[in-house]
Amino acid sequence: MPRSFKETVKGVIYVLSHPKQMKWLWVRETRFRGRKKSKSLWVQWQKYDAQLHISMMKDYPIAQTESTLNIKRIGIFTDMAESVGKNLKVLDAGCGDGVISEPLLKMGNFVTSIELPGIIALAPKNRVPFAVAGDIEQLACASGIFDLVVASEVVEHLWNPESVFSEAYRVLKDGGYLIVETPEGEGSLNYDSHRNFFTVEILEQMLAGKFAMSRVERLEATGSAQTTTIIVLFRKS
């Protein structure tokens, strides 16, 4: 949906008053201008954008910890993981700064966290003690070794999300589970770092034949979140 004049002016004022945002915008439109035409450039853009985002989050640790949306999503993830079982072998694919890895680890699960080089180094060691730098579209993992794969706020960023679903299917044990969290609907594309958008129906169609949908949760848009978030639990067929 096109932005109104008022929203545009508000956005310009915000950018001008935030130096980090101004730099981000400049870099986006110069160094990464052709990002949507090249996978390698898109991946480099993802690294840059994620590094800036994590850096900004570190400036406001209390706000992140006390975020209602964050508290709710962590509660859903831990509840879903608990429904799968205990002492799970979990792969957090695209772990970011480890915000989901940490509570799953504290539950007594063995969590392997994987993220792009340059991003994984920013995750605190207490959050992701078993960290691997790599490409989740081509996992360097043996087949059938995990009970649960988590893809939290990652599939919307990928060049080829179908490959991640195929890799999740490969590395999961028979009857293993996959949790996908992503913004719901086309509004997701309002974010500069998002390449894809999903709905529950789209996910179900993409994963048909590999996974069966077990549970769906929604988090309504609040604060900086512009869209509803869906968290979907799938079981390997």
Backbone hydrogen bonds, N-H to C=O, Kabsch-Sander energy under -0.5 kcal/mol:
donor,donor_aa,acceptor,acceptor_aa,energy
8,T,4,S,-2.2
9,V,5,F,-2.5
10,K,6,K,-2.2
11,G,7,E,-2.3
12,V,8,T,-2.4
13,I,9,V,-2.4
14,Y,10,K,-2.1
15,V,11,G,-2.4
16,L,12,V,-2.5
17,S,13,I,-1.4
18,H,15,V,-1.4
21,Q,18,H,-0.5
22,M,18,H,-2.0
23,K,19,P,-2.5
24,W,20,K,-2.4
25,L,21,Q,-2.5
26,W,22,M,-2.2
27,V,23,K,-2.8
28,R,24,W,-2.4
29,E,25,L,-1.9
30,T,26,W,-0.7
30,T,27,V,-0.7
31,R,27,V,-0.6
32,F,27,V,-1.8
33,R,30,T,-1.0
35,R,32,F,-1.7
37,K,34,G,-1.8
38,S,35,R,-0.7
42,W,38,S,-2.4
43,V,39,K,-2.7
44,Q,40,S,-1.9
45,W,41,L,-2.1
46,Q,42,W,-2.2
47,K,43,V,-2.1
48,Y,44,Q,-2.2
49,D,45,W,-2.9
50,A,46,Q,-2.6
51,Q,47,K,-2.5
52,L,48,Y,-2.0
53,H,49,D,-2.4
54,I,50,A,-2.9
55,S,51,Q,-2.1
56,M,52,L,-2.3
57,M,53,H,-2.2
58,K,54,I,-1.8
59,D,55,S,-0.8
59,D,56,M,-0.5
60,Y,56,M,-0.6
60,Y,57,M,-1.0
64,Q,60,Y,-1.7
65,T,61,P,-2.3
66,E,62,I,-2.6
67,S,64,Q,-0.7
71,I,67,S,-2.5
72,K,68,T,-2.3
73,R,69,L,-2.3
74,I,70,N,-2.2
75,G,71,I,-1.8
76,I,72,K,-2.0
77,F,73,R,-2.4
78,T,74,I,-2.6
79,D,75,G,-1.9
80,M,76,I,-2.6
81,A,77,F,-2.6
82,E,78,T,-2.2
83,S,79,D,-1.7
84,V,80,M,-1.0
84,V,81,A,-0.6
85,G,81,A,-1.7
90,V,88,L,-0.8
90,V,110,F,-3.0
91,L,148,L,-2.4
92,D,90,V,-0.5
92,D,112,T,-2.7
93,A,91,L,-1.0
93,A,150,V,-2.4
94,G,92,D,-0.7
94,G,114,I,-2.5
95,C,92,D,-0.6
95,C,114,I,-1.7
98,G,95,C,-2.3
102,E,98,G,-2.3
104,L,100,I,-1.5
105,L,101,S,-2.3
106,K,102,E,-2.2
107,M,103,P,-0.9
108,G,105,L,-1.9
109,N,104,L,-1.4
110,F,88,L,-2.8
111,V,109,N,-0.7
112,T,90,V,-3.0
112,T,110,F,-0.5
113,S,111,V,-0.5
113,S,130,F,-2.8
114,I,92,D,-2.3
115,E,132,V,-1.9
119,I,116,L,-2.0
120,I,116,L,-2.1
122,L,119,I,-1.8
123,A,120,I,-1.2
127,R,124,P,-1.3
128,V,124,P,-2.0
131,A,129,P,-0.7
132,V,113,S,-2.8
134,G,115,E,-2.1
134,G,132,V,-0.5
136,I,134,G,-0.6
138,Q,135,D,-1.9
141,C,139,L,-1.1
144,G,170,R,-2.1
145,I,142,A,-0.5
145,I,171,V,-1.9
146,F,171,V,-2.5
147,D,89,K,-2.5
148,L,89,K,-1.7
149,V,177,Y,-2.4
150,V,91,L,-3.1
151,A,179,I,-3.0
153,E,151,A,-0.6
153,E,181,E,-1.7
154,V,181,E,-0.7
157,H,154,V,-1.8
158,L,154,V,-0.6
158,L,155,V,-0.7
163,S,160,N,-1.2
164,V,160,N,-0.7
164,V,161,P,-0.6
165,F,161,P,-1.6
166,S,162,E,-2.0
167,E,163,S,-2.3
168,A,164,V,-2.7
169,Y,165,F,-2.0
170,R,166,S,-1.9
171,V,167,E,-2.5
172,L,168,A,-1.3
173,K,146,F,-2.9
176,G,173,K,-2.3
177,Y,147,D,-2.5
178,L,234,F,-2.5
179,I,149,V,-2.5
180,V,178,L,-0.5
180,V,232,V,-2.5
181,E,151,A,-2.5
182,T,230,I,-2.1
184,E,228,T,-3.4
185,G,183,P,-0.5
185,G,198,F,-3.3
188,S,185,G,-1.8
189,L,186,E,-2.0
190,N,187,G,-1.8
191,Y,188,S,-1.6
194,H,191,Y,-1.7
195,R,156,E,-3.2
196,N,156,E,-1.9
198,F,183,P,-0.7
203,L,199,T,-2.5
204,E,200,V,-2.5
205,Q,201,E,-2.2
206,M,202,I,-2.6
207,L,203,L,-2.2
208,A,204,E,-0.6
208,A,205,Q,-0.6
210,K,207,L,-2.2
211,F,207,L,-2.8
212,A,235,R,-2.8
214,S,233,L,-3.4
215,R,233,L,-1.5
217,E,231,I,-2.2
219,L,229,T,-2.8
225,A,222,T,-2.2
229,T,219,L,-2.8
230,I,182,T,-2.8
231,I,217,E,-2.7
232,V,180,V,-2.9
233,L,215,R,-2.7
234,F,178,L,-3.3
234,F,232,V,-0.5
235,R,212,A,-2.9
236,K,176,G,-3.6
237,S,210,K,-3.2
